[in-house]
């Protein structure tokens, strides 16, 4: 699922390529090899109104920039880097902050640091070290960031009745998604893998800050929350440099907004908050909130995020206004396989051992990117009525679900829970 900034008129858009000389690993991490050139780009009077500054990565890692039209607001300056198998991007109002270049580099370095801590695919990461040793004995968790996320995921697992589980990697591997070679396993294989899945098998000692696996063959993976956590920490780095207006995203599925887009207007009347009876592509679920909650904040300053239309590429069917909050989305549109005419997505229900069915996309608005990421995964697994109940208990969480209509498969069923009156509009 990809999110795009709501945009209305075309502007010039340019990419800036750094010198052909390859920086050292130390220079790459610190941004020293191209800091000066980035600053030149950011301050140049000849650059386009909307520009993206990108590091001189190898061709296989470079971000393919779209010729995105400009929002009807202030021109933007973007910085991007590849990490966590995603393209992370940081967007500023162009010219608003002289320190934007330095702030962006610090933030991108912080995202890369999180990757070295959390990646289960890097042998030197903290997570890989825990996976190698925690089945033998309680192992100290060396980094506070990792400990907080493990504890937070345990709480989310309890709140969602096991719909999110950091120990579910054996199931994900069993279904072939780790190597992108999907296969349907035998039931006895699923049953065997389920023996190594569950937070009840994961002992976290808050006093000693240790972790212990109660069974051999267990492993943990923080992919359900890692990108969001990295964005939260990167945003803190940016805030420490006095920047109040910025938008960050990781792979366009995790979004964090601070302040807003200069000169961008936002209106949301009652008609825009309801589906049109003439819209034959969608049907509104009877479980959706009958009314929208009263606004908790002024959204005249914020960032408008477009929700892509599931049937019409390049178009949106809704827009969400983010004001000092975050958005996370989960879906199986891009990672799935088909076997004997049945579609299997990569998000596994850790309670059954089978890929989750029902939802096509879940979108969550929450106070932090880590919370939004984790809950979007859990909500993809939960039933709509369970999601509605969760949002009723937490006024700071909202959810938008897109699913195939059981009666008319060519249509989509939309459910929304917890949104405020000035937070979403349907197009």
ABEGO torsion letter per residue (X at the ends): XBBBBBBABBBBBBBBBBBABBBBAAAAAAGAAAAAAAAAAAABAABBABBBBBBBBBAAABBBBBBBBBBABBBBBBBBBBBGGBBBBBBBBBGABAAAAAAAAAAAAAAAAAAAAABAABAABAAAAAAAAAAABBBBBABAAAAAAAAAAAAAAAAAGGABBAAAAAAAAAAGAAAGBBBBBBAAAAAAAAAABEAAABBBBAAAGBBBBABBGBBBBAAAAAAAAAAAAAAAAAAAAGBABBBBBBGGABBBBBEBBBGBBBBBBAAAABBBAABAABBBBAABBABBBBBABBAABEBBBBBBBAABBGBBABBBBBBGBBBBBBBAAABBBBBGGBBBBABBBAAAGBBBBGBABBBBBBABAAAAAAAAAAAAABBAAAAAAAAAABAABBBBBBBBBAABAABBBBBBBGBBAAABBBX
